[in-house]
């Protein structure tokens, strides 16, 4: 299993916030998590996300989890 820092999950929180005209501080207040923890998530440094937090984020942002996160395809070296 790869190290926890070596993941390919991309977080699209900035895009969703901009589209909805919500600040990170406002989102943290509405979701009920600290600004520091939300920043960790936004910057892709979170090690885990609780389903309750994911649900609250999706409720406030009116989105689906797939709009918040995507997994970057693994780039494989060219074969022989």
N, C-alpha and C positions, 0 to 999 in steps of 0.2 A: 504494500500500500504506500502511495507517495506521501511525503511529509505534508502536514496540514497546511503549510504555507504555499504548497505547490498545487493549487487548484485552478480550474478553468471556469469557475462560475463568475459571470459578470453581473454586476448590480446596476440597474437602470433607474435608480432613485432620482438622480439629478434631472433626468429627462422628464420623468413623471411629475416631479415638483414644478418644473418650469411650465409644463403643459397645463397644470392645474392652478398655477399662481399661488402656490403654498410655499412658505419658508420651511426650512428644516426645523427651526424652533417651534413653529406652529404645529408641524406634523408630530414632533416629539410630545408636545402637550396633548394633542388630540388622541394619540395612540396610547399615551401613558407610560412612555419609557424615557430614560434620560437622554439629553442631547448628546452626551458623550457616547452612549451605546448606539444611538442612531448614526452618529458619525462613523463609528467603527463599521457598522453595516454598510453605509453608503460608500465607504472607501474600500470595500471588499476585504476587510481584515477580520470579519466575524468568523468565529469557528463553528457557530451553530445559530439557528433561528428557531425559536419556539413556534409551534403552530398557532398558539394564541396571539403571538406578536404578528405573525404573517397574516392571520385573519384580520387583525385590527388595522394593519397597514393597507390591506386590500379594501377593507370597508371604507376607510378614510379617503384613500386615493381612487376608489371606485374602479378597481382593476382586478385582474386575475394574476396569480403567482407567476405565470409565464411572461407577463409584462414587466414584472419586477426583476426577474432573473432569467438569464440564458446561460447555457454551457457552451463555451467556445470549443469548436471541434479540435481534436488533437491533431496537430500537424505531424505527419509521418514523413520520414526521409524517403526520397524517391527509391523505388525498388530496382533490383538488377534488370 
